[in-house]
Amino acid sequence: MKKGLYILSALALLMTACGKKEEAVIEKPKKPVIVTPVVKEEVSDLYITDGSVLPQEKVNHTLDSQGTVVTVLKQNGDFVKKGEVVVKFKDATTEANYNAAKFNYESTKNNFEKFNKLYEKQMVSQLEFLSYRDAYANATADFLSKKSNYEKLTRKSEITGYIGNLDLKPGNVVDANKTIFTVVDENMMNITVDFPGYWLNSLKVGSPATLKVSDLGGKNFDAKVKEINPIANSETKKFPVKLSIENKNGELKDGMYSKVIIPTEKRDGIVVPQEAVFIRDLLSYVYIIEDGKAKRIEVTTGAVAKPNIEILKGELNAGDKVVSDGIFGLADGDEVTINNETK
């Protein structure tokens, strides 16, 4: 009887051991990934700098003489057309000077016209004629100057755009040559940056650039090179380059800070999707698929050409398949299932 129990126990142990052995050889599930072919395409290095956006046209409006505010017809942010009245002033001295200059102009004009006819008939000397001609010329110049000062008491916008820096009310006295308001045309904006000389020959008028405006949540704007100054800045030793930006929706404002990204030298390079590159212990890697398994390869990245990034060093060739989705939890040597392939 005991012998039979021993046999049953041995069989039970054997079956348990076999069960554990069977459990040990259960295959690990393959990890699902999405792959993208490695391709060769044109890339370029990027020069990244920063600066402030300025309107292409900006006019500070002043008075040529002192004046007292009578009426303010606009306010900051208002759209004005060229020639629209913004502020009306008065100044007794300016008005008196204008009236006196106008009277003198009309008087000398009449005298000149009279003596011009007499001179044509040779009834007065050339010296006498020239004195009246010169007096008329001087009176004309003085009148035009005084007229300009007087007309500026009714201060009109010199360009079409939006008003800023207007802080006046009736009764305020404004000194000569002080800015009374500014008008900016925001349709086109400019930004000027210093550009390194070793890349200057790769740049030309019309070359593309990108603005990343922090004041607008990092929104990107397309820009183009408008001017390239061939003379380096004496302090930075770099060359001023002006970019123009079309401001269709009026989002860009005078003085907004922006990061500027300018592509430079172009070349053929190996590129992969940016999301295919991951960092481990400060080193960059990608996974490629070989024989149904993930193989981790160390790489050195180069220029960013969104949505791709250049691979400068690494065992990658055009046509290799890199994992672009499913990297999380993936390890070197894991078997994978390719859910789909993007091209």
Sequence and secondary structure as in RCSB ss.txt:
>XXXX:A:sequence
MKKGLYILSALALLMTACGKKEEAVIEKPKKPVIVTPVVKEEVSDLYITDGSVLPQEKVNHTLDSQGTVVTVLKQ
NGDFVKKGEVVVKFKDATTEANYNAAKFNYESTKNNFEKFNKLYEKQMVSQLEFLSYRDAYANATADFLSKKSNY
EKLTRKSEITGYIGNLDLKPGNVVDANKTIFTVVDENMMNITVDFPGYWLNSLKVGSPATLKVSDLGGKNFDAKV
KEINPIANSETKKFPVKLSIENKNGELKDGMYSKVIIPTEKRDGIVVPQEAVFIRDLLSYVYIIEDGKAKRIEVT
TGAVAKPNIEILKGELNAGDKVVSDGIFGLADGDEVTINNETK
>XXXX:A:secstr
 HHHHHHHHHHHHHHHHHHHHHHHT     EEEEEEE EEEEEEEEEEEEEE EEEEEEEEE SS EEEEEE   
TT EE TT EEEEEE HHHHHHHHHHHHHHHHHHHHHHHHHHHHHTT S HHHHHHHHHHHHHHHHHHHHHHHHH
HTTEEE SSSEEEES    TT EE TT EEEEEEEEEEEEEEEEE GGGGGG  TT EEEEEEGGGTTEEEEEEE
EEE SS  TTT  EEEEEEEE TTS   TT EEEEEEEEEEEEEEEEEGGG EEETTEEEEEEEETTEEEEEEEE
EEEEETTEEEEEESS  TT EEEEE  TT  TT BEEEEEE  
